[in-house]
Every structure is written in structure tokens, then in C-alpha cells.
């Protein structure tokens, strides 16, 4: 095994990341709310010695019911159930800083970290879209910059709450009748722009200190936020050059923020479509594209690009006069990636929808297990990735195929662990230190 | 078995409901954050064919660390973990309507209901105390009546969200590429005094429709709320006469609210302290009282009674001029119960603390298994209870003793089921119907 360790995260999404996956004969249209489906996926990922699994989320019903599976079990609930069904794998839940209270959310992650023996991770999102805002009493979505300002304060308060008990605050002296040491409690007494939080958390400090902090926005605000807080970053990159540029930029920003660049792991997403030959892989990809309802894709693309309904024609191209990313308040980096992909490869709207159907902007790669392993190794060794966010087009079969056929190749090349070994926390799996308590040391590593 | 079924709920609280329980040699001072401790308790309760187990909660750190175990795993997280470790027992979590958003909380309960196969219950609380308020950006606790007005709107919105998918909204037509039927989606589009919630929940309708709704406040506002929404009520009652009066009042209010009085189950709390003889039970009770640190109890009593620190003396009595319940903004019914207990039995402050140490106002009953069963049978058959909230003074031993020794007596008398039989939802265990979807029927049973 090389000294540098490849990290794999399984990004789970009901019947798979391809929007048409639910239509395949093998797929269960109710999988998105079946605990058994997710238990099965988690166990497959553990067979593949993945570092972690991950669930995306937004507090709203996306799109409409006709087009494809909608809704999802609340991620922290589902991950708590998976914690008891697994032993080693990390459990990363998405949760929004715009539509939660720090006290409640910090407590829930602390509780999951305890229940899972130190395997909790938080994918921190600010949640784009007016639909979510309108489920929480707001007429419109807060501006992008404001969402990130709130997120930063949310993190500061959460870190204070997670540190509000020193590790040895519980004494348990039965004879003296003294259970804990109140001098080792540090109520935040936080008064800020977005939050006032006075008291200590009602959960002791957890195995990891706090959950692994993950971030996935690649906009300017997103990168600044990641440099300051994130320990792992999920990103969508279409080319090696773009991925290298992103990687170098993020490491350099992290250094500039006074942190060790090794302490942020960069994981691009990849949608592997496997076949025992290249032709077989392409056929599998084609089968999925054949199941896309292109008319549905047009509406979603118009929504992403913030165009009026009816603007796009399937066999036309994107308008030449799309606004710049800076004018977009939603998912900024996804916007730019899609526009650039269409222009670089001169795709029609239909072709673009086909390309996005598999990974919504993430790199789809159809090939043999060796080819997929080559791709992973290249990006890993050439400064584009510390690991990968594996996003199978179809679940569970795509994850099963990856673990069955690609994982052995990666192990054979000394890139991936062959077994978990002793139980470890998620942060230890990612080669990160347990954070010091900010109330004990003058300069904690993370803030 | 009599036609009327006795319902038992296990109220779990770290090392037990007696404040000194953690000091006994058998107790683990870290039990409150040990998943294994709670799994063990849940399995004992399932051996005793309890209907449900229950966790109290408040989003704040109660009291201080020196006096007794403080903090707790977040209840919905803990119950989700217990869902996978149990098969039949209902899982009731406390959550606050004052410090949550309806969209998030409704979704979490829906997710637990799905993951547990229809075993979720929600103990709806408005959360007394300024400490909690100050963890959520408020300077002071909202007034009692305002908390209940918000709670009512919170429930109305939650019911809309839980009904926002009809049961058969998922179609799963792979050939046609139609996953769901959008005509069977009913976004709340709610605009009220406290909440605006536009969109449908992002979780389909659950096995129970929605969680069993539980309520535990016995104030005027609390009773009115229970009559309108609750399907089970936890209550603290010290005498048969008081319990009968409460029972009759709540059933009559429920009828007046247009609901079937059979559809709200009343469960007083009882702290059984068991011995194989009466003397042994009294000795067990005395052992616990000997471990109370009375000086700590004075401060807590002053806080409950809203008296300045230093007002009470251990060997004195309560002041004669305490304000009426109507002047109290905190836990109103608990206030009255404690004041009346002290006056009725002419207790000194020390004696009152001893009495409250076991059950914080709930009925402590020390005796043989037969005597405890007699007490339960009397209240059950004489119009004071539909079941009991069992609150062992010491855990796990007190729950183990109850299941080992009292449950067989109750079964022998035909009061309690001898086995669970086929899997059922929590609502079915309590003899309640699955609620109709409000968007389908003109007059749903519950609202």
C-alpha cells in the first residue's frame, strides 16, 4: 500500500444516480423509503472497505411525482438506522444551515456520533432554491452570500456547542455524590448576527469531538467556506485539468486559511458504468439513456439555468447569451459546469440531457473495471483527487459491480485497503486528527 | 383477557427516575449516553409486552453537572437506533413545538414511522423555561398561552404535511415512465400566525398515517390541547380521587371536541419500588432517600416554585402565600401538584424533596408485586386510568423487577396481553384507528 491512501465514499441515492434507473426491470420503485434497500447498500460498501457513505438532501419535494422517484427518508434518521446495521463505515448526512437551528442540529450530530461510535459526518449545505425557503416561512431564497454568512456563523456556534463539555467533564463520584465537574462546562453565550445561543449542549463531547465536516459547493463562497471549515470536499469535475485546478486551488486556500492542506480531502464524483468489455459498458449506458423521458429533462434544465419554461428546444443548443455565474443565486458552480460542458462539447439540449441524466454534472465514465481503475488512479496520482465520491448509475447493482470488479483492481495496485482492521472513527479513516477542544488550547486546528 | 386492554408504557430515564439512582453500586454513571443501556431496557420492556417506551426531553442542559447525570442523546436519534433493535414496542419521543420547524419535525417523525414499521409516537411539548428559550435566540420564554397557540398551529401544519401524499400516490409504472400521480399530492400552502409552509412533505404517507400523538401537560391549556389532538395522555396524579377527576374531565372534553373519548388513552405515571415483602420495598425506598443530597433538592424546588434562592429551609414548610397556578408561566400543573402534595400531607421541605426524589410529582408506590398490581388494577377498573406510565426508580433493575414480578400477576388477572402476536402499529396497540387522510374525507376523525 502506498503511503497516501485512496478514500472512497459511496453516494447513495434510491435506485441510482441515473434519472431513469428506476425504470429498469431490476429496480424497486419504492426503494427510496425502504430501510432494507439502504442496509443492503451499506453492507456492500462495507465489503468494499469504503471510508464512508453519504446521503444528499434538501428540505423540499423536488420536481414532481410523475417524472421520477421523489422524497427521501430524512438522512440523519436513515443513517442512525444504518449505524446499527454496520460496523466500520462512516455515515455522512447532508443538513442545511439555512433551515435548522444550531442547538438542535449540533445535538443530533453529536447523538449520531455517539450512537455510531464516532462515525458521523455532516455535509454542510446552504440549500439553494425558493421552494425550500417557502417551507420555512420565507417568501424567497436568501441571497447566496447571505446563506454563506449564516453558514459560517452556524458552524462557529456548532463548534462551540460540541466543545461545551470537556472530554473529562463527567466524574461519576458516587461516594461524594458528585456526578460531573461544572468547571469543565463552557456554555457558548453566543450573540451573533443570525444566532443567539446561551447554554451548553445537552450531550457530552463525542468520540470524534464533532462530526467530520464535509462541504460540496464549488462557487467562490463555497471554496472560501471549505478552506475554513471542511475536512472533506465533494466536487463535480468533468476533466482532469479542471479537477487539478480545483484541487490545487482548494489546497492553497486551505493553507492560506492557516490550516494543513492535508487536512482537507478532495473527492470528485464519478458515475462508473461498468461492462466486461468497453462495448458492454457503452450498451449499459445506452440502455439507461433510452429510458430517459427527454421532455421532462427540458423543464429541469430550464429551471437549473433559470430560463423561462419553453425556452429550450430538444434539438437546439443553449442560448448564447446566458447570464454569468455571478448573476445566479442558486447552485452557482453547477450552473457553470453545465453551461461549459454544453459549449465545450457543442451538445444539443437532447445530448446535454443525456449526459446529465447519469450524474447531474458529475463525470460519467463507461468502461471496463480496469479502465475505471485507471481513471481513478490517474486522477489520484496526478493531483486531482484524494479519493472519489462513487455514484453508481443503478443501485444496488452498480455498487455491487464496483465492489466486485473495480475494488479488487485498486487493491491489487496497492491503492486501497484490503480490510478495515480495528474499529476507527470516520475522521481517523480519512487520516485526520481528533480536534482539540477550543476551550483548552489557544489555537485549535480547525477554526 | 377482559375486553378493555391495559396499556403499559416504559418511561426510560438514564439510571432511573429517582434522582439518587446513579449513586447505587449497580448504576453506570455514563448510562445516559450508552446505546447498549437503552437497547437492554427496550428488550426488557418487550419481554413485558409493553405497548411502548418513551423518552422525555428538553433542548437545554438541565441543572448542573455536579448534582446528577445531565444531558441525553437526542430522543428521535436514540429511538431510531432502538427501532432496529426491537420488533414490536412503540417508540415515543418528546419534541418541542416551540423550538422546531414543522417541516423538519414532521419529516423526522414520518421517517421514524417508516423505519420502525409504524411504531413512532410524538410526545408533544411546548417546553417550559427561559434556559431553552435562550438556546434559540429568545431572551425569555414565550407566555404559556402563546406556547400553546403555537403548538396548535404546529399540529395543524404537521397534519397537513403528513397527509400531503395520498396513500396511493406512488404508481411505479415503468413502461409508461410514470412514477407517481401528482393529483394525489396536496401541498399545505399554509399561511398562519406562526408558520408559513407551502410545499408537500418529501416523505410519502407512513404506515400509521402519522405518529401516535401524545401529550403530557395537565394545565387548562394542556387539557384543551389534549382534547383536540392527543391520542394518549401522560399525567402525574397522587390520589385515586384526583386521577378519577382528571380522567373524567379529559374524556368529557374530548367528547365535547367532537372526538370519541375512547380515542384518547389516559396513562398516569407510577414509580413502583418493589420488594418481596412490604418491609423490603420500604427498605429499598429508604436506601434511595439516603442517597439524596438534600441541599441540591432545595435549589431545584425553589426553581420549580419560582421562589428566590435561599427562601426555603430544609426543616421548614412551604410559604403560605405562594401565588396561584394562573400566575405561573412554567410547568403549571406540576407546580400545583407539588404545592398540594406538601399541604395535604403537611410535609417539611426535606420530606417533600424525599417524596419528589423518586418521581418528580408522579406517584411513588413501594410494595410487593401483588400490591403494585392491586394499585394498577384499582385505578384501571375504577375510572382513573387506561394504562400506566411505568417509571422505575432504578434502571435497568427496576424495569426488570416489574417485568419479572408484576407483569405475570397482571397477566394472571387477565389484564395484560401474554404475547404480542402479529406485528402491529403503535396506534393499533393502543386500540386506535389509522387516521383518514384529511384531503380525502370531509371530516377526518382527529382534527
Boltz contact constraints between the chains, C-beta under 6 A:
constraints:
  - contact:
      token1: [A, 23]
      token2: [B, 174]
      max_distance: 6.0
  - contact:
      token1: [A, 29]
      token2: [B, 172]
      max_distance: 6.0
  - contact:
      token1: [A, 33]
      token2: [B, 114]
      max_distance: 6.0
  - contact:
      token1: [A, 35]
      token2: [B, 115]
      max_distance: 6.0
  - contact:
      token1: [A, 59]
      token2: [B, 103]
      max_distance: 6.0
  - contact:
      token1: [A, 60]
      token2: [B, 199]
      max_distance: 6.0
  - contact:
      token1: [A, 61]
      token2: [B, 199]
      max_distance: 6.0
  - contact:
      token1: [A, 61]
      token2: [B, 200]
      max_distance: 6.0
  - contact:
      token1: [A, 61]
      token2: [B, 202]
      max_distance: 6.0
  - contact:
      token1: [A, 64]
      token2: [B, 182]
      max_distance: 6.0
  - contact:
      token1: [A, 65]
      token2: [B, 180]
      max_distance: 6.0
  - contact:
      token1: [A, 65]
      token2: [B, 182]
      max_distance: 6.0
  - contact:
      token1: [A, 66]
      token2: [B, 178]
      max_distance: 6.0
  - contact:
      token1: [A, 66]
      token2: [B, 182]
      max_distance: 6.0
  - contact:
      token1: [A, 68]
      token2: [B, 179]
      max_distance: 6.0
  - contact:
      token1: [A, 69]
      token2: [B, 179]
      max_distance: 6.0
  - contact:
      token1: [A, 71]
      token2: [B, 202]
      max_distance: 6.0
  - contact:
      token1: [A, 71]
      token2: [B, 203]
      max_distance: 6.0
  - contact:
      token1: [A, 71]
      token2: [B, 204]
      max_distance: 6.0
  - contact:
      token1: [A, 73]
      token2: [B, 111]
      max_distance: 6.0
  - contact:
      token1: [A, 74]
      token2: [B, 107]
      max_distance: 6.0
  - contact:
      token1: [A, 74]
      token2: [B, 108]
      max_distance: 6.0
  - contact:
      token1: [A, 74]
      token2: [B, 111]
      max_distance: 6.0
  - contact:
      token1: [A, 77]
      token2: [B, 80]
      max_distance: 6.0
  - contact:
      token1: [A, 77]
      token2: [B, 108]
      max_distance: 6.0
  - contact:
      token1: [A, 77]
      token2: [B, 111]
      max_distance: 6.0
  - contact:
      token1: [A, 77]
      token2: [B, 112]
      max_distance: 6.0
  - contact:
      token1: [A, 80]
      token2: [B, 77]
      max_distance: 6.0
  - contact:
      token1: [A, 80]
      token2: [B, 80]
      max_distance: 6.0
  - contact:
      token1: [A, 80]
      token2: [B, 81]
      max_distance: 6.0
  - contact:
      token1: [A, 81]
      token2: [B, 80]
      max_distance: 6.0
  - contact:
      token1: [A, 81]
      token2: [B, 84]
      max_distance: 6.0
  - contact:
      token1: [A, 81]
      token2: [B, 115]
      max_distance: 6.0
  - contact:
      token1: [A, 84]
      token2: [B, 81]
      max_distance: 6.0
  - contact:
      token1: [A, 84]
      token2: [B, 84]
      max_distance: 6.0
  - contact:
      token1: [A, 101]
      token2: [B, 136]
      max_distance: 6.0
  - contact:
      token1: [A, 103]
      token2: [B, 59]
      max_distance: 6.0
  - contact:
      token1: [A, 103]
      token2: [B, 135]
      max_distance: 6.0
  - contact:
      token1: [A, 107]
      token2: [B, 74]
      max_distance: 6.0
  - contact:
      token1: [A, 108]
      token2: [B, 74]
      max_distance: 6.0
  - contact:
      token1: [A, 108]
      token2: [B, 77]
      max_distance: 6.0
  - contact:
      token1: [A, 111]
      token2: [B, 73]
      max_distance: 6.0
  - contact:
      token1: [A, 111]
      token2: [B, 74]
      max_distance: 6.0
  - contact:
      token1: [A, 111]
      token2: [B, 77]
      max_distance: 6.0
  - contact:
      token1: [A, 112]
      token2: [B, 77]
      max_distance: 6.0
  - contact:
      token1: [A, 114]
      token2: [B, 33]
      max_distance: 6.0
  - contact:
      token1: [A, 115]
      token2: [B, 35]
      max_distance: 6.0
  - contact:
      token1: [A, 115]
      token2: [B, 81]
      max_distance: 6.0
  - contact:
      token1: [A, 131]
      token2: [B, 199]
      max_distance: 6.0
  - contact:
      token1: [A, 134]
      token2: [B, 198]
      max_distance: 6.0
  - contact:
      token1: [A, 135]
      token2: [B, 103]
      max_distance: 6.0
  - contact:
      token1: [A, 135]
      token2: [B, 197]
      max_distance: 6.0
  - contact:
      token1: [A, 135]
      token2: [B, 199]
      max_distance: 6.0
  - contact:
      token1: [A, 136]
      token2: [B, 101]
      max_distance: 6.0
  - contact:
      token1: [A, 137]
      token2: [B, 196]
      max_distance: 6.0
  - contact:
      token1: [A, 172]
      token2: [B, 29]
      max_distance: 6.0
  - contact:
      token1: [A, 174]
      token2: [B, 23]
      max_distance: 6.0
  - contact:
      token1: [A, 177]
      token2: [B, 293]
      max_distance: 6.0
  - contact:
      token1: [A, 178]
      token2: [B, 66]
      max_distance: 6.0
  - contact:
      token1: [A, 179]
      token2: [B, 68]
      max_distance: 6.0
  - contact:
      token1: [A, 179]
      token2: [B, 69]
      max_distance: 6.0
  - contact:
      token1: [A, 180]
      token2: [B, 65]
      max_distance: 6.0
  - contact:
      token1: [A, 182]
      token2: [B, 64]
      max_distance: 6.0
  - contact:
      token1: [A, 182]
      token2: [B, 65]
      max_distance: 6.0
  - contact:
      token1: [A, 182]
      token2: [B, 66]
      max_distance: 6.0
  - contact:
      token1: [A, 196]
      token2: [B, 137]
      max_distance: 6.0
  - contact:
      token1: [A, 197]
      token2: [B, 135]
      max_distance: 6.0
  - contact:
      token1: [A, 198]
      token2: [B, 134]
      max_distance: 6.0
  - contact:
      token1: [A, 199]
      token2: [B, 60]
      max_distance: 6.0
  - contact:
      token1: [A, 199]
      token2: [B, 61]
      max_distance: 6.0
  - contact:
      token1: [A, 199]
      token2: [B, 131]
      max_distance: 6.0
  - contact:
      token1: [A, 199]
      token2: [B, 135]
      max_distance: 6.0
  - contact:
      token1: [A, 200]
      token2: [B, 61]
      max_distance: 6.0
  - contact:
      token1: [A, 202]
      token2: [B, 61]
      max_distance: 6.0
  - contact:
      token1: [A, 202]
      token2: [B, 71]
      max_distance: 6.0
  - contact:
      token1: [A, 203]
      token2: [B, 71]
      max_distance: 6.0
  - contact:
      token1: [A, 204]
      token2: [B, 71]
      max_distance: 6.0
  - contact:
      token1: [A, 293]
      token2: [B, 177]
      max_distance: 6.0
